Amino acid sequence: MTAEPSPVPTTGPVPADERPQLRLIPVRTPQPPLEDDRTPLRLVRLGVAVPRPPHRPGPRPRIDRAMPDEGVEFGPTWSTRADLPDPRETGRRLITLTLEALAGRRPLTQLQPLTSLGVYTALTGGRRPAWCAQGTAPVIVGRVQVCEPVDGVAEISAVARRAGRAHAVAARLEGVDGRWRCTALQVG
């Protein structure tokens, strides 16, 4: 006894009168009215400066040679570790200048060539740590530790001592145009 296969139902075109009818239902979109008589929404508080986002265009990749049909691109370029000076000396100089500027012993404008625009803006517009601004004891920077996670980047840290208290300072240096530039700074 052989079993015959069951016939497979074939689907053919459905007559037009048996198809469900489609309807268009308008739905209101949640948008504000074009003219609102209510009071406007205030996005900033009166008397408080609006924070500016940090300007971070970043350096451009180094061009080894200019193509004859293309012009030379201007602007900052990344530097490799071989093109940069010792990060330990630059880090010590940066930390010392920063702490002296925060203590009010030197103008903050001297930090501008060493820092990115975002770091410089934060230093000029931000609050100064109380331990930097108060007292007359000198700031002593300890040994600078250096870590180079990738080529052209150095992360430095040091301990600064003032009036018998220790405070941590850390920074990230990136090689731009053959010199180190601070792109992040943390003063504890």
DAURLIN-V231003 format. One line per field, one symbol per residue. psi: psi as a letter, one per 40 degrees, with the letter a starting at -180 (. if undefined). A space follows every 10 residues. Layout:
BEGIN
psi->???
END
This chain:
BEGIN
psi->hhhhiihhhh hahhideeii hiihhhhhig iiidhheiii hheiihehih hhihhgdiii ihhdihidei ihhiiiiiii ddeiahdddd dddddddddd ddeeeiidde edeeiidddd ddddeiiiid dddiieiihh hahhhhhgdi hehhhiiihh hhfeiihihi ihhhhhfeii hheihhh.
END
